Amino acid sequence: NPRLTIRQYIQTAGVPTKMARSERSVRVVTPTGESKEYDQRPLVQAGDTIVVPERTFSRSEVVTLIITGVSLAISTFALVLTARR
Protein backbone atom coordinates (compact mmCIF):
# COMPACT_ATOMS: atom_id res chain seq x y z
CA ASN A 1 0.00 0.00 0.00
CA PRO A 2 1.75 3.21 -1.10
CA ARG A 3 -0.15 5.26 1.50
CA LEU A 4 1.36 3.44 4.50
CA THR A 5 4.40 4.86 6.27
CA ILE A 6 7.37 2.77 7.33
CA ARG A 7 6.17 2.95 10.94
CA GLN A 8 2.76 1.57 9.90
CA TYR A 9 4.42 -1.30 8.02
CA ILE A 10 6.53 -2.16 11.07
CA GLN A 11 3.48 -2.02 13.36
CA THR A 12 1.54 -4.24 10.95
CA ALA A 13 4.35 -6.81 11.08
CA GLY A 14 4.41 -6.59 14.89
CA VAL A 15 6.10 -4.13 17.20
CA PRO A 16 9.91 -4.10 17.20
CA THR A 17 11.48 -6.29 19.87
CA LYS A 18 13.50 -4.89 22.76
CA MET A 19 16.62 -5.80 20.77
CA ALA A 20 15.66 -3.51 17.86
CA ARG A 21 17.61 -0.33 17.30
CA SER A 22 15.85 3.04 17.18
CA GLU A 23 13.75 4.12 14.21
CA ARG A 24 16.61 6.31 12.97
CA SER A 25 18.58 3.19 12.02
CA VAL A 26 15.75 1.62 9.97
CA ARG A 27 16.58 1.26 6.28
CA VAL A 28 14.55 0.53 3.17
CA VAL A 29 16.34 -1.66 0.64
CA THR A 30 15.06 -1.52 -2.92
CA PRO A 31 15.04 -4.50 -5.31
CA THR A 32 18.10 -2.95 -7.03
CA GLY A 33 20.03 -2.99 -3.73
CA GLU A 34 19.83 0.74 -3.01
CA SER A 35 19.57 1.52 0.72
CA LYS A 36 17.46 4.48 1.85
CA GLU A 37 17.42 6.04 5.31
CA TYR A 38 14.30 6.08 7.49
CA ASP A 39 11.77 8.73 6.57
CA GLN A 40 8.22 9.31 7.85
CA ARG A 41 6.90 9.79 4.34
CA PRO A 42 5.49 6.72 2.60
CA LEU A 43 8.47 5.94 0.40
CA VAL A 44 8.01 2.16 0.41
CA GLN A 45 7.43 0.79 -3.08
CA ALA A 46 6.52 -2.68 -4.32
CA GLY A 47 9.48 -5.04 -3.79
CA ASP A 48 11.15 -2.89 -1.10
CA THR A 49 12.38 -4.51 2.11
CA ILE A 50 12.25 -2.72 5.47
CA VAL A 51 15.27 -3.59 7.62
CA VAL A 52 15.16 -3.01 11.40
CA PRO A 53 18.70 -3.69 12.71
CA GLU A 54 19.25 -5.29 16.12
CA ARG A 55 21.20 -3.84 19.00
CA THR A 56 24.40 -5.56 19.96
CA PHE A 57 23.42 -5.39 23.65
CA SER A 58 20.12 -4.59 25.33
CA ARG A 59 19.98 -1.63 27.71
CA SER A 60 19.79 -3.92 30.74
CA GLU A 61 22.86 -5.84 29.53
CA VAL A 62 24.82 -2.59 29.16
CA VAL A 63 23.85 -1.54 32.70
CA THR A 64 24.86 -4.96 34.02
CA LEU A 65 28.23 -4.73 32.26
CA ILE A 66 28.87 -1.25 33.68
CA ILE A 67 27.95 -2.29 37.21
CA THR A 68 30.14 -5.39 36.94
CA GLY A 69 33.08 -3.32 35.66
CA VAL A 70 32.74 -0.78 38.47
CA SER A 71 32.47 -3.56 41.05
CA LEU A 72 35.59 -5.21 39.67
CA ALA A 73 37.50 -1.90 39.79
CA ILE A 74 36.46 -1.27 43.40
CA SER A 75 37.41 -4.81 44.41
CA THR A 76 40.81 -4.46 42.75
CA PHE A 77 41.41 -1.12 44.47
CA ALA A 78 40.46 -2.64 47.86
CA LEU A 79 42.83 -5.58 47.29
CA VAL A 80 45.70 -3.23 46.42
CA LEU A 81 45.07 -1.16 49.55
CA THR A 82 44.91 -4.31 51.69
CA ALA A 83 48.11 -5.70 50.18
CA ARG A 84 50.02 -2.49 50.91
CA ARG A 85 49.30 -2.71 54.63
Disulfide bonds with the S-S distance in Angstrom:
none
